[in-house]
Amino acid sequence: AAAAAVLIPSSPEANMTSVALSRFDEVDVAALAKDDLEVSTITLYQRELALHRGAQVAVTSEYICYAIKGGMIRIINRLDASRALLRGLEKVSDMAFAPSAPEGDDLEEEEEDVVLAAVGSEGGLRVWSLESSDGSLEPAELLKQDVGTPTA
């Protein structure tokens, strides 16, 4: 089964958005009726009604991340429901997970790091490594680049 996180406008008058996780089997998703999908609401939050060019939600098989007010990013581990809050950007413009190594890649025997990068509207860049153990989610900041800060 595959999964996706989607932003669903739940009330245009109140500018409310629902972040939902949808699970589906390997079928033609476009052909499915809304009632055929199993959807679980993760959160409901108020946000400004605006066009965003970048991603406000990022999903892997293990994590769901979504931007919230104040330049923060909420991370939820889908396997054990542990949560963390990332800070450091003025307003999140875009975020994405780094692609993982192809199946069968023997370069690394150990478990791969999950890496999330986010760009802020002010031009700042943050990169975190995500790791969960014993029901605790521990992000580690790998890169902090602010506007006007020289790169190494």
Salt bridges, closest charged atoms under 4 A:
GLU48 OE2 - LYS91 NZ 2.99
GLU141 OE2 - ARG126 NE 3.81
ASP146 OD1 - ARG126 NH2 2.80
